[in-house]
Amino acid sequence: MKQKKVLSLVLALFLTIFNFSIVLAKPRSSQPPPSAPTGLTVTSVTSSEINLTWNTVSGASGYKLFRATTYDSNYTQIATLTSNTYKNTGLSASTKYWYFVRAYNSYGTSADSTHVSATTSQVVVPSSSKIVLGFATYYYSGDSSSYNSMVSNSTTINEIATDTFTTDGLGNITGIVPSSQISYANSNGIKPYAMITNKFDGSIAKTLLESSTNRQTLINNILNSLKANSYKGVNVDLEGVYYYDRSYFTTFMSELYNTLHPQGFAVTVSVPAKTYDSTTDSWNGAFDYAKIANYSDQMVLMAYDEHYPGGSPGAIASINWVKNVINYAVTVIPANKVLLGCAAYGYDWSSNGTKAYSINGVYNLASTYGAQILWDSVSQSPYFKYTDASGIQHTVWFENSTSLSYKLDLVNSSNILGIAIWRLGLENTDYWTTIKTKLIN
């Protein structure tokens, strides 16, 4: 009897352990893997590095980063990490890379994030000689101001952009073609570009850019004009574009570039100067530097009119403002595509309005009224004041060879491509002497 009792206890103990082991062997409840990362973004690009960031994923233990190139469509995992940032170094210059990221934890791995791409910049080779582009006007038949300046400085000027064509909203273009400027340029190793403007009219740009038909009409007209007039390329100078037409402007530049470039024409663009990117800025918000750079051989930073007609008197382009304009631009545009726009004029502000003068015109004005030309060390710009015969006070700020020299130092130190002068015919001999001294060795 006692033996049976022992057997019963052993059997009960065995069943208890067996049942407990079954409980332990039951699989844990199924859990989903983490969600795919969002917000994968390229934050900066150089000739050998690309920085990436993305939003953290709740419940993720870490992330797996994958990369491919244009030349290799197969993605390869290049990193496993716990942070949501990564600097991809040791890359090849002028190469397009594609990326996506996955999150993972003990329950599994997420789906892919969105795929993003970035192209490393070209290696900038220091040069002893910069590009000098001169904007050339031809306001009326027989206007020789810009032509004479080009001839006088033909060994220094590499390119001209003739202020020739104006477009309407439908893509039709009108203007006087300066055949003598184009002919001289082509015969003397100077590349002539046709400049396209829109009268600073945002409504014209809106009608033009928001219509694929109108954009194509303009592109066709530009192409025909380049061929008919022996131009080497185009300079797009659409200004006053509404900020909400930002994507349309980029689309236009891509369509223009993809049409002209395969046929051997250069595509250049003039853009408003800015020190940071605001997508809603009324003056420069429409110009996405980084994207436009993909569809441009050169980009002119219009780094002038910091103080403008209708506004308060001040430097045409103070040195620190210009420095900040360049410093921002080269973070999103390859330096070897950037031309610094340089002014060759001055403004005279008074209660009667604002009047523009050439450099020599400014000096003549100061001489006429016996005004002493002063130097502002903060902006590194010349200025003076005078009272006219009617007793009205005037304030004049202008650019000259001295103020230009400080800007050319920035061109050299930042190793950008060169300068673009607005405009040929306004500058003086000293202005050109400074260019030859600072930029041409």
PLY file of the C-alpha trace (Angstrom):
ply
format ascii 1.0
element vertex 441
property float x
property float y
property float z
element edge 440
property int vertex1
property int vertex2
end_header
0.00 0.00 0.00
2.78 2.31 0.91
4.55 1.41 -2.34
1.46 2.35 -4.39
1.29 5.64 -2.62
4.89 6.41 -3.53
4.24 5.43 -7.13
1.24 7.74 -7.25
3.30 10.64 -5.93
6.07 10.01 -8.46
3.53 9.82 -11.27
1.88 13.07 -10.17
5.26 14.78 -9.95
6.17 13.55 -13.44
2.94 14.85 -14.93
3.44 18.22 -13.27
6.97 18.58 -14.69
5.80 17.38 -18.13
2.92 19.86 -18.26
5.20 22.70 -17.10
7.74 21.89 -19.82
4.94 22.03 -22.40
4.01 25.45 -21.14
7.62 26.56 -21.41
7.90 25.16 -24.92
4.94 27.17 -26.19
6.12 29.87 -28.64
5.96 33.47 -27.57
3.14 35.52 -29.07
4.05 36.77 -32.61
5.29 40.40 -32.87
5.62 42.43 -36.10
9.03 43.77 -37.18
9.58 47.55 -36.92
8.10 49.87 -39.50
10.19 51.17 -42.40
12.24 54.31 -41.63
10.91 57.58 -43.01
12.55 60.89 -43.91
15.73 59.51 -45.47
17.54 62.67 -46.58
20.89 63.69 -48.04
22.19 66.50 -45.83
25.46 67.43 -47.56
27.58 66.26 -50.47
31.24 66.74 -51.39
33.41 65.11 -54.02
34.05 62.13 -51.69
31.38 62.17 -48.96
27.60 61.96 -48.65
25.82 62.49 -45.32
22.48 60.77 -44.67
19.86 61.14 -41.95
16.45 59.57 -41.31
13.78 59.56 -38.63
14.20 57.16 -35.71
11.85 54.16 -35.66
10.05 53.19 -32.46
11.06 49.75 -31.24
14.01 49.41 -33.61
17.26 47.96 -32.31
19.23 49.35 -35.21
19.38 50.05 -38.90
20.87 48.50 -42.03
21.99 50.88 -44.77
22.17 49.83 -48.42
23.85 51.54 -51.39
24.03 51.19 -55.18
25.54 53.29 -57.97
24.28 54.20 -61.41
26.75 51.70 -62.79
25.65 48.89 -60.44
21.92 48.38 -59.99
22.45 45.79 -57.21
22.20 47.21 -53.71
24.82 46.21 -51.15
24.54 46.58 -47.40
27.28 49.01 -46.37
26.56 49.57 -42.67
24.75 48.28 -39.59
24.31 50.98 -36.98
22.23 52.16 -34.06
22.12 55.88 -34.83
19.92 57.53 -37.48
22.80 59.30 -39.26
25.62 58.07 -41.43
28.55 59.67 -43.27
29.46 57.66 -46.35
33.11 58.47 -47.09
35.69 57.41 -49.66
33.34 57.93 -52.60
34.27 58.66 -56.20
33.84 62.19 -57.55
31.08 62.97 -60.08
29.25 59.71 -59.30
25.58 59.12 -58.57
24.80 56.94 -55.53
21.45 55.49 -54.43
20.52 54.60 -50.84
17.78 53.07 -48.71
17.65 52.02 -45.07
15.85 49.29 -43.08
15.10 49.08 -39.36
15.43 45.82 -37.44
14.88 44.26 -33.99
14.60 40.74 -32.58
11.24 40.25 -34.33
12.55 40.92 -37.83
13.56 43.55 -40.39
11.38 46.30 -41.85
10.58 47.00 -45.45
12.76 49.48 -47.40
12.61 53.18 -46.73
12.12 55.43 -49.73
15.16 55.36 -52.01
17.18 58.57 -52.38
20.07 59.52 -54.64
22.89 62.05 -54.66
25.74 62.85 -57.02
29.16 63.64 -55.61
30.69 66.87 -56.87
33.62 67.15 -59.22
37.10 67.57 -57.87
37.93 71.24 -58.19
41.39 71.71 -59.63
42.89 75.08 -58.66
43.39 77.30 -61.66
45.56 80.34 -62.18
42.96 81.86 -64.46
39.26 82.34 -63.74
36.34 82.64 -66.13
35.29 86.24 -66.78
31.79 86.64 -68.23
30.53 90.04 -69.27
26.86 90.83 -69.69
26.48 92.84 -72.90
23.57 95.13 -73.71
22.32 96.45 -77.03
19.54 98.86 -76.17
19.15 100.44 -79.59
20.55 100.15 -83.09
24.09 101.48 -83.03
24.56 101.09 -79.25
28.31 100.41 -79.01
28.94 100.66 -75.25
29.24 96.92 -74.52
30.89 96.15 -77.86
33.67 98.69 -77.25
34.31 97.31 -73.77
34.52 93.74 -75.11
37.02 94.76 -77.79
39.15 96.70 -75.30
39.27 93.73 -72.90
39.05 90.81 -75.30
42.12 89.09 -73.85
40.52 89.02 -70.40
36.89 88.19 -71.26
36.06 84.51 -71.81
32.30 84.75 -72.33
29.54 87.28 -72.97
25.82 87.01 -72.34
23.93 89.39 -74.61
20.82 90.92 -73.07
18.88 90.13 -76.21
15.61 88.25 -75.85
12.47 88.84 -73.79
9.88 86.10 -73.45
6.14 86.43 -72.93
4.00 83.92 -71.05
3.41 81.85 -74.17
7.11 81.33 -74.87
7.40 83.79 -77.76
10.67 85.78 -77.78
11.48 89.23 -79.13
14.59 91.38 -79.17
17.37 93.01 -81.17
20.19 90.58 -81.97
23.60 92.26 -81.53
25.24 90.59 -84.52
28.47 92.61 -84.24
28.97 91.47 -80.63
28.34 87.84 -81.54
30.58 87.95 -84.59
33.48 89.58 -82.73
33.15 87.13 -79.84
33.17 84.07 -82.10
36.20 85.40 -83.99
38.20 86.10 -80.83
37.72 83.00 -78.69
34.88 84.47 -76.60
31.77 82.34 -76.14
28.54 84.28 -76.80
25.38 83.28 -74.90
21.87 84.56 -75.59
20.24 85.98 -72.47
16.49 85.39 -71.95
14.52 87.70 -69.62
10.89 88.15 -68.58
10.77 91.88 -67.70
11.03 90.95 -63.99
7.36 89.98 -64.27
6.22 87.09 -62.08
2.89 86.79 -63.89
4.70 86.20 -67.19
6.84 83.54 -65.52
3.75 81.94 -63.97
1.93 81.62 -67.31
5.09 80.35 -68.96
6.35 77.90 -66.37
3.08 76.31 -65.32
2.28 75.23 -68.90
4.25 72.39 -70.49
3.16 73.70 -73.90
4.44 77.21 -73.21
7.71 75.90 -71.78
8.28 73.79 -74.88
7.50 76.75 -77.15
10.16 78.82 -75.39
12.69 76.00 -75.56
12.08 75.57 -79.29
12.43 79.32 -79.86
15.66 79.46 -77.85
17.12 76.53 -79.78
16.21 78.06 -83.13
17.68 81.44 -82.15
20.94 79.91 -80.93
21.37 78.10 -84.22
20.33 81.05 -86.38
22.61 83.57 -84.67
25.74 81.49 -83.96
25.38 81.54 -80.19
27.25 78.96 -78.09
24.60 78.73 -75.41
21.93 80.47 -73.36
21.73 82.45 -70.12
18.35 82.15 -68.42
17.52 85.27 -66.40
13.90 84.90 -65.34
13.37 87.14 -62.31
10.47 87.90 -60.00
9.35 84.26 -60.27
6.68 83.46 -57.66
8.01 81.18 -54.92
5.23 78.65 -55.51
6.51 78.13 -59.06
9.75 76.71 -57.66
9.23 73.18 -58.97
8.05 74.50 -62.35
11.23 76.55 -62.76
13.36 73.49 -61.99
11.31 71.48 -64.49
11.86 74.14 -67.15
15.62 74.09 -66.54
15.70 70.30 -66.83
13.73 70.36 -70.08
15.92 73.12 -71.50
19.14 71.37 -70.49
18.05 68.01 -71.86
17.20 69.67 -75.18
20.21 71.95 -75.61
23.05 70.04 -74.02
22.95 67.00 -76.33
23.25 69.44 -79.24
26.40 71.04 -77.83
24.92 74.25 -76.39
25.89 75.51 -72.94
23.10 76.19 -70.42
23.75 78.93 -67.87
21.37 80.59 -65.43
21.38 83.77 -63.36
19.89 83.35 -59.88
19.10 85.82 -57.07
21.71 85.86 -54.33
20.75 84.29 -51.00
22.49 83.19 -47.83
20.11 80.31 -47.03
17.24 78.55 -48.74
13.69 79.67 -47.99
11.05 78.01 -50.16
8.59 80.84 -49.48
10.82 83.88 -49.95
9.09 86.23 -52.38
12.30 87.11 -54.25
14.47 84.00 -54.28
12.24 81.17 -53.04
11.61 79.89 -56.58
15.27 79.07 -57.12
16.31 75.65 -55.81
20.08 76.01 -56.13
20.85 72.33 -55.60
18.42 71.03 -58.20
19.05 73.78 -60.74
22.77 72.96 -60.57
22.00 69.56 -62.10
20.73 71.30 -65.24
23.27 74.12 -65.58
26.83 74.39 -66.78
27.26 77.66 -64.92
25.22 79.55 -62.31
25.62 83.32 -61.90
24.98 84.51 -58.34
23.53 87.99 -58.80
25.36 89.31 -55.73
24.47 92.95 -56.22
21.67 95.34 -55.34
21.82 94.39 -51.68
20.56 97.97 -51.47
18.41 98.83 -54.47
16.41 101.64 -56.10
13.30 102.26 -54.05
14.96 101.01 -50.87
17.21 102.70 -48.36
20.73 103.81 -49.36
23.57 101.42 -48.70
26.32 99.32 -50.21
25.59 97.74 -53.58
27.19 94.54 -52.26
28.74 94.61 -48.78
31.68 92.24 -48.37
30.23 90.12 -45.55
26.95 89.66 -47.42
28.82 88.57 -50.54
30.93 86.20 -48.45
27.81 84.62 -46.94
26.23 84.32 -50.40
29.25 82.40 -51.69
29.58 80.28 -48.56
25.97 79.11 -48.85
26.10 78.57 -52.60
29.09 76.23 -52.55
27.35 73.92 -50.07
24.70 73.07 -52.68
26.33 73.95 -56.04
29.65 72.54 -57.29
32.17 75.38 -56.90
33.34 74.96 -60.47
29.88 75.98 -61.71
29.62 79.20 -59.68
30.21 82.68 -61.12
30.05 85.62 -58.73
27.97 88.43 -60.17
29.89 91.71 -59.76
28.45 95.19 -60.21
30.15 97.96 -62.18
27.85 100.82 -61.23
26.46 102.95 -58.43
23.15 104.36 -57.20
22.29 107.92 -56.23
19.44 108.00 -53.69
17.42 111.13 -52.97
13.86 112.17 -52.20
13.36 112.45 -55.97
14.07 108.73 -56.43
17.14 106.67 -57.31
19.36 107.01 -60.37
22.02 104.60 -61.66
25.47 105.66 -62.89
28.48 103.97 -64.43
31.68 103.99 -62.36
33.09 106.97 -64.24
29.66 108.59 -64.07
29.81 108.37 -60.29
33.25 109.96 -60.15
32.08 112.75 -62.46
29.07 113.32 -60.19
31.30 113.66 -57.12
33.56 116.07 -59.02
30.64 118.19 -60.18
29.39 118.75 -56.62
32.79 118.80 -54.93
31.90 115.77 -52.83
34.59 113.88 -50.94
34.52 110.14 -51.66
34.59 108.20 -48.39
35.31 104.56 -47.59
33.11 102.36 -45.39
35.40 99.79 -43.77
32.54 97.52 -42.66
31.02 96.98 -46.09
34.34 97.72 -47.86
32.55 100.02 -50.26
32.95 103.66 -51.38
30.23 106.28 -50.88
29.65 110.03 -50.68
26.93 112.59 -50.05
26.12 115.91 -51.68
23.41 118.55 -51.93
22.15 119.47 -55.39
21.26 122.93 -56.70
17.70 122.54 -55.42
18.90 121.85 -51.88
18.03 118.16 -52.04
20.29 115.75 -50.14
21.79 112.82 -52.07
23.57 109.67 -50.91
25.66 107.70 -53.41
27.06 104.18 -53.00
28.97 102.46 -55.77
31.42 99.74 -56.75
34.95 100.49 -57.92
38.28 98.73 -58.40
39.02 98.74 -54.66
35.71 97.24 -53.54
35.97 94.73 -56.38
39.41 93.59 -55.23
38.01 92.35 -51.90
35.35 90.36 -53.72
37.91 88.82 -56.05
39.84 87.65 -53.00
36.70 85.69 -52.05
36.50 84.26 -55.57
40.05 82.97 -55.23
39.77 81.69 -51.65
36.50 79.82 -52.34
37.89 78.48 -55.63
34.70 79.18 -57.54
34.74 79.33 -61.33
34.97 83.10 -61.81
32.92 86.28 -62.14
30.11 87.75 -64.21
30.12 91.53 -64.67
26.96 93.62 -64.94
27.60 95.11 -67.35
30.17 95.74 -70.10
30.40 99.49 -70.73
29.83 100.62 -67.14
33.24 99.68 -65.77
36.45 101.73 -66.04
40.14 101.02 -66.67
41.00 100.53 -62.99
38.23 97.95 -62.68
39.85 95.83 -65.41
43.33 96.32 -63.97
42.11 94.78 -60.72
40.61 91.80 -62.55
43.85 91.18 -64.44
45.89 91.48 -61.25
43.69 89.29 -59.06
42.33 86.67 -61.44
44.61 86.42 -64.47
48.17 85.24 -63.89
0 1
1 2
2 3
3 4
4 5
5 6
6 7
7 8
8 9
9 10
10 11
11 12
12 13
13 14
14 15
15 16
16 17
17 18
18 19
19 20
20 21
21 22
22 23
23 24
24 25
25 26
26 27
27 28
28 29
29 30
30 31
31 32
32 33
33 34
34 35
35 36
36 37
37 38
38 39
39 40
40 41
41 42
42 43
43 44
44 45
45 46
46 47
47 48
48 49
49 50
50 51
51 52
52 53
53 54
54 55
55 56
56 57
57 58
58 59
59 60
60 61
61 62
62 63
63 64
64 65
65 66
66 67
67 68
68 69
69 70
70 71
71 72
72 73
73 74
74 75
75 76
76 77
77 78
78 79
79 80
80 81
81 82
82 83
83 84
84 85
85 86
86 87
87 88
88 89
89 90
90 91
91 92
92 93
93 94
94 95
95 96
96 97
97 98
98 99
99 100
100 101
101 102
102 103
103 104
104 105
105 106
106 107
107 108
108 109
109 110
110 111
111 112
112 113
113 114
114 115
115 116
116 117
117 118
118 119
119 120
120 121
121 122
122 123
123 124
124 125
125 126
126 127
127 128
128 129
129 130
130 131
131 132
132 133
133 134
134 135
135 136
136 137
137 138
138 139
139 140
140 141
141 142
142 143
143 144
144 145
145 146
146 147
147 148
148 149
149 150
150 151
151 152
152 153
153 154
154 155
155 156
156 157
157 158
158 159
159 160
160 161
161 162
162 163
163 164
164 165
165 166
166 167
167 168
168 169
169 170
170 171
171 172
172 173
173 174
174 175
175 176
176 177
177 178
178 179
179 180
180 181
181 182
182 183
183 184
184 185
185 186
186 187
187 188
188 189
189 190
190 191
191 192
192 193
193 194
194 195
195 196
196 197
197 198
198 199
199 200
200 201
201 202
202 203
203 204
204 205
205 206
206 207
207 208
208 209
209 210
210 211
211 212
212 213
213 214
214 215
215 216
216 217
217 218
218 219
219 220
220 221
221 222
222 223
223 224
224 225
225 226
226 227
227 228
228 229
229 230
230 231
231 232
232 233
233 234
234 235
235 236
236 237
237 238
238 239
239 240
240 241
241 242
242 243
243 244
244 245
245 246
246 247
247 248
248 249
249 250
250 251
251 252
252 253
253 254
254 255
255 256
256 257
257 258
258 259
259 260
260 261
261 262
262 263
263 264
264 265
265 266
266 267
267 268
268 269
269 270
270 271
271 272
272 273
273 274
274 275
275 276
276 277
277 278
278 279
279 280
280 281
281 282
282 283
283 284
284 285
285 286
286 287
287 288
288 289
289 290
290 291
291 292
292 293
293 294
294 295
295 296
296 297
297 298
298 299
299 300
300 301
301 302
302 303
303 304
304 305
305 306
306 307
307 308
308 309
309 310
310 311
311 312
312 313
313 314
314 315
315 316
316 317
317 318
318 319
319 320
320 321
321 322
322 323
323 324
324 325
325 326
326 327
327 328
328 329
329 330
330 331
331 332
332 333
333 334
334 335
335 336
336 337
337 338
338 339
339 340
340 341
341 342
342 343
343 344
344 345
345 346
346 347
347 348
348 349
349 350
350 351
351 352
352 353
353 354
354 355
355 356
356 357
357 358
358 359
359 360
360 361
361 362
362 363
363 364
364 365
365 366
366 367
367 368
368 369
369 370
370 371
371 372
372 373
373 374
374 375
375 376
376 377
377 378
378 379
379 380
380 381
381 382
382 383
383 384
384 385
385 386
386 387
387 388
388 389
389 390
390 391
391 392
392 393
393 394
394 395
395 396
396 397
397 398
398 399
399 400
400 401
401 402
402 403
403 404
404 405
405 406
406 407
407 408
408 409
409 410
410 411
411 412
412 413
413 414
414 415
415 416
416 417
417 418
418 419
419 420
420 421
421 422
422 423
423 424
424 425
425 426
426 427
427 428
428 429
429 430
430 431
431 432
432 433
433 434
434 435
435 436
436 437
437 438
438 439
439 440
